[in-house]
Amino acid sequence: MLRAFIAITPPTALQQTMAEVRQAFQRLSLSWLWVTSDHIHLTLKFLGNVPDESVTRLLQAMEQAAQGQTAFPVRARALGCFPHPARPRVLWVGLDDPSQALGRLNERLMAALTSLGFPPEDRPFHPHLTLARAQNRVPSGQLFPMLQMYQSRDFGEFLVTQVHLVQSQLQRSGSLHTILRSVTLQS
């Protein structure tokens, strides 16, 4: 069995730019568990524990979803929280997808995975890059000014060229992510 998810990763330079938010937040001494810059990604589908032999079928589903899809740009901008800034559990950077290509790719991926027995998501697709998770209750009075400061921040645009099947191995120091397979979009 392997613990896996399907994701899109922004370029290293953009991951590092978004990780700079951490420095500003650390001055507040808020209790966040930060994602390392090399682990910042857009999760399209968390698969959980899957048998090793299902990797081939998962790759086929990814290829089916990506069929005919050309590479497309998305823009990382603004900071937000799930479920709500008054009760933050996850701190994220949003992704703008003016062409709606990301949404279409996600829909096709969900359809292909449903045929493999993975249940569809029960929440609407909200493309984002997770930066941190709250370890304890975060006082919203400290958080609101930071969210406002980064509300109009543009972290940059990147071209989505690949979708990855990623293994996540839980370790004491955090999770280790390894890209098992990738599907490349048409150029």
Contacts in CASP RR format, 6 or more apart in sequence:
PFRMAT RR
TARGET T0000
AUTHOR 0000-0000-0000
METHOD contacts of the structure
MODEL  1
MLRAFIAITPPTALQQTMAEVRQAFQRLSLSWLWVTSDHIHLTLKFLGNV
PDESVTRLLQAMEQAAQGQTAFPVRARALGCFPHPARPRVLWVGLDDPSQ
ALGRLNERLMAALTSLGFPPEDRPFHPHLTLARAQNRVPSGQLFPMLQMY
QSRDFGEFLVTQVHLVQSQLQRSGSLHTILRSVTLQS
1 49 0 8 1.000
1 50 0 8 1.000
1 51 0 8 1.000
1 52 0 8 1.000
2 49 0 8 1.000
2 50 0 8 1.000
2 52 0 8 1.000
2 55 0 8 1.000
2 167 0 8 1.000
2 180 0 8 1.000
3 48 0 8 1.000
3 49 0 8 1.000
3 50 0 8 1.000
3 167 0 8 1.000
3 168 0 8 1.000
3 169 0 8 1.000
3 170 0 8 1.000
4 47 0 8 1.000
4 48 0 8 1.000
4 49 0 8 1.000
4 50 0 8 1.000
4 58 0 8 1.000
4 165 0 8 1.000
4 166 0 8 1.000
4 167 0 8 1.000
4 168 0 8 1.000
4 180 0 8 1.000
5 43 0 8 1.000
5 44 0 8 1.000
5 45 0 8 1.000
5 46 0 8 1.000
5 47 0 8 1.000
5 48 0 8 1.000
5 166 0 8 1.000
5 168 0 8 1.000
6 43 0 8 1.000
6 44 0 8 1.000
6 45 0 8 1.000
6 47 0 8 1.000
6 58 0 8 1.000
6 62 0 8 1.000
6 109 0 8 1.000
6 113 0 8 1.000
6 163 0 8 1.000
6 164 0 8 1.000
6 165 0 8 1.000
6 166 0 8 1.000
7 41 0 8 1.000
7 42 0 8 1.000
7 43 0 8 1.000
7 44 0 8 1.000
7 163 0 8 1.000
7 164 0 8 1.000
7 166 0 8 1.000
8 41 0 8 1.000
8 42 0 8 1.000
8 44 0 8 1.000
8 102 0 8 1.000
8 160 0 8 1.000
8 162 0 8 1.000
8 163 0 8 1.000
8 164 0 8 1.000
9 15 0 8 1.000
9 40 0 8 1.000
9 41 0 8 1.000
9 42 0 8 1.000
9 162 0 8 1.000
9 164 0 8 1.000
10 18 0 8 1.000
10 40 0 8 1.000
10 41 0 8 1.000
10 42 0 8 1.000
10 76 0 8 1.000
10 129 0 8 1.000
10 158 0 8 1.000
11 158 0 8 1.000
12 37 0 8 1.000
12 38 0 8 1.000
14 76 0 8 1.000
14 155 0 8 1.000
14 156 0 8 1.000
14 158 0 8 1.000
15 37 0 8 1.000
15 38 0 8 1.000
15 40 0 8 1.000
16 37 0 8 1.000
17 155 0 8 1.000
17 156 0 8 1.000
18 37 0 8 1.000
18 40 0 8 1.000
18 76 0 8 1.000
18 93 0 8 1.000
18 129 0 8 1.000
18 131 0 8 1.000
18 155 0 8 1.000
19 34 0 8 1.000
19 36 0 8 1.000
19 37 0 8 1.000
19 40 0 8 1.000
19 131 0 8 1.000
21 79 0 8 1.000
21 91 0 8 1.000
21 93 0 8 1.000
21 131 0 8 1.000
21 150 0 8 1.000
22 34 0 8 1.000
22 131 0 8 1.000
22 132 0 8 1.000
24 146 0 8 1.000
24 149 0 8 1.000
25 32 0 8 1.000
25 91 0 8 1.000
25 132 0 8 1.000
25 146 0 8 1.000
28 142 0 8 1.000
28 146 0 8 1.000
30 134 0 8 1.000
30 138 0 8 1.000
30 139 0 8 1.000
30 142 0 8 1.000
30 143 0 8 1.000
31 134 0 8 1.000
31 135 0 8 1.000
31 136 0 8 1.000
31 138 0 8 1.000
32 91 0 8 1.000
32 132 0 8 1.000
32 133 0 8 1.000
32 134 0 8 1.000
32 135 0 8 1.000
32 138 0 8 1.000
33 132 0 8 1.000
33 133 0 8 1.000
33 134 0 8 1.000
33 135 0 8 1.000
34 131 0 8 1.000
34 132 0 8 1.000
35 130 0 8 1.000
35 131 0 8 1.000
35 132 0 8 1.000
35 133 0 8 1.000
38 177 0 8 1.000
39 175 0 8 1.000
39 177 0 8 1.000
40 129 0 8 1.000
40 130 0 8 1.000
40 131 0 8 1.000
41 129 0 8 1.000
41 166 0 8 1.000
41 177 0 8 1.000
42 95 0 8 1.000
42 127 0 8 1.000
42 128 0 8 1.000
42 129 0 8 1.000
43 130 0 8 1.000
44 105 0 8 1.000
44 106 0 8 1.000
44 109 0 8 1.000
44 163 0 8 1.000
45 109 0 8 1.000
45 110 0 8 1.000
45 113 0 8 1.000
45 118 0 8 1.000
45 121 0 8 1.000
47 58 0 8 1.000
47 113 0 8 1.000
47 118 0 8 1.000
50 58 0 8 1.000
54 116 0 8 1.000
55 165 0 8 1.000
55 180 0 8 1.000
55 181 0 8 1.000
57 116 0 8 1.000
58 113 0 8 1.000
58 116 0 8 1.000
58 165 0 8 1.000
58 181 0 8 1.000
59 165 0 8 1.000
59 181 0 8 1.000
59 183 0 8 1.000
61 109 0 8 1.000
61 112 0 8 1.000
61 113 0 8 1.000
61 115 0 8 1.000
61 116 0 8 1.000
62 109 0 8 1.000
62 112 0 8 1.000
62 163 0 8 1.000
62 165 0 8 1.000
62 181 0 8 1.000
62 183 0 8 1.000
63 183 0 8 1.000
64 108 0 8 1.000
64 112 0 8 1.000
65 105 0 8 1.000
65 108 0 8 1.000
65 109 0 8 1.000
65 111 0 8 1.000
65 112 0 8 1.000
65 163 0 8 1.000
65 183 0 8 1.000
66 105 0 8 1.000
66 108 0 8 1.000
66 163 0 8 1.000
66 183 0 8 1.000
66 184 0 8 1.000
66 185 0 8 1.000
68 186 0 8 1.000
69 101 0 8 1.000
69 104 0 8 1.000
69 105 0 8 1.000
69 108 0 8 1.000
69 185 0 8 1.000
69 186 0 8 1.000
70 101 0 8 1.000
70 185 0 8 1.000
70 186 0 8 1.000
70 187 0 8 1.000
71 159 0 8 1.000
71 160 0 8 1.000
71 161 0 8 1.000
71 185 0 8 1.000
71 186 0 8 1.000
71 187 0 8 1.000
72 97 0 8 1.000
72 99 0 8 1.000
72 101 0 8 1.000
72 102 0 8 1.000
72 159 0 8 1.000
72 160 0 8 1.000
72 185 0 8 1.000
73 99 0 8 1.000
73 157 0 8 1.000
73 158 0 8 1.000
73 159 0 8 1.000
73 160 0 8 1.000
74 95 0 8 1.000
74 96 0 8 1.000
74 97 0 8 1.000
74 102 0 8 1.000
74 127 0 8 1.000
74 157 0 8 1.000
74 158 0 8 1.000
74 160 0 8 1.000
75 95 0 8 1.000
75 96 0 8 1.000
75 98 0 8 1.000
75 154 0 8 1.000
75 155 0 8 1.000
75 156 0 8 1.000
75 157 0 8 1.000
76 93 0 8 1.000
76 94 0 8 1.000
76 95 0 8 1.000
76 129 0 8 1.000
76 154 0 8 1.000
76 155 0 8 1.000
76 156 0 8 1.000
76 157 0 8 1.000
76 158 0 8 1.000
77 93 0 8 1.000
77 94 0 8 1.000
77 95 0 8 1.000
77 96 0 8 1.000
77 152 0 8 1.000
77 153 0 8 1.000
77 154 0 8 1.000
77 155 0 8 1.000
77 156 0 8 1.000
78 93 0 8 1.000
78 94 0 8 1.000
78 150 0 8 1.000
78 151 0 8 1.000
78 152 0 8 1.000
78 153 0 8 1.000
79 91 0 8 1.000
79 92 0 8 1.000
79 93 0 8 1.000
79 94 0 8 1.000
79 131 0 8 1.000
79 146 0 8 1.000
79 147 0 8 1.000
79 150 0 8 1.000
79 151 0 8 1.000
79 153 0 8 1.000
80 91 0 8 1.000
80 92 0 8 1.000
80 93 0 8 1.000
80 94 0 8 1.000
80 128 0 8 1.000
80 147 0 8 1.000
81 88 0 8 1.000
81 89 0 8 1.000
81 90 0 8 1.000
81 91 0 8 1.000
81 92 0 8 1.000
81 143 0 8 1.000
81 147 0 8 1.000
82 88 0 8 1.000
82 89 0 8 1.000
82 90 0 8 1.000
82 92 0 8 1.000
83 89 0 8 1.000
85 140 0 8 1.000
85 143 0 8 1.000
85 144 0 8 1.000
85 147 0 8 1.000
86 140 0 8 1.000
87 140 0 8 1.000
88 134 0 8 1.000
88 138 0 8 1.000
88 140 0 8 1.000
88 143 0 8 1.000
89 133 0 8 1.000
89 134 0 8 1.000
90 130 0 8 1.000
90 132 0 8 1.000
90 133 0 8 1.000
90 134 0 8 1.000
91 130 0 8 1.000
91 131 0 8 1.000
91 132 0 8 1.000
91 133 0 8 1.000
91 134 0 8 1.000
92 128 0 8 1.000
92 129 0 8 1.000
92 130 0 8 1.000
92 131 0 8 1.000
93 128 0 8 1.000
93 129 0 8 1.000
93 131 0 8 1.000
93 155 0 8 1.000
94 127 0 8 1.000
94 128 0 8 1.000
94 129 0 8 1.000
95 102 0 8 1.000
95 127 0 8 1.000
95 128 0 8 1.000
95 129 0 8 1.000
97 103 0 8 1.000
97 127 0 8 1.000
101 160 0 8 1.000
102 127 0 8 1.000
102 160 0 8 1.000
103 125 0 8 1.000
103 127 0 8 1.000
105 160 0 8 1.000
105 163 0 8 1.000
106 125 0 8 1.000
106 127 0 8 1.000
107 125 0 8 1.000
109 163 0 8 1.000
110 120 0 8 1.000
110 121 0 8 1.000
114 120 0 8 1.000
160 185 0 8 1.000
161 184 0 8 1.000
161 185 0 8 1.000
161 187 0 8 1.000
162 182 0 8 1.000
162 183 0 8 1.000
162 184 0 8 1.000
162 185 0 8 1.000
163 182 0 8 1.000
163 183 0 8 1.000
163 185 0 8 1.000
164 179 0 8 1.000
164 180 0 8 1.000
164 181 0 8 1.000
164 182 0 8 1.000
164 183 0 8 1.000
165 179 0 8 1.000
165 180 0 8 1.000
165 181 0 8 1.000
165 182 0 8 1.000
166 177 0 8 1.000
166 178 0 8 1.000
166 179 0 8 1.000
166 180 0 8 1.000
167 177 0 8 1.000
167 178 0 8 1.000
167 180 0 8 1.000
168 175 0 8 1.000
168 176 0 8 1.000
168 177 0 8 1.000
169 175 0 8 1.000
169 176 0 8 1.000
169 178 0 8 1.000
END
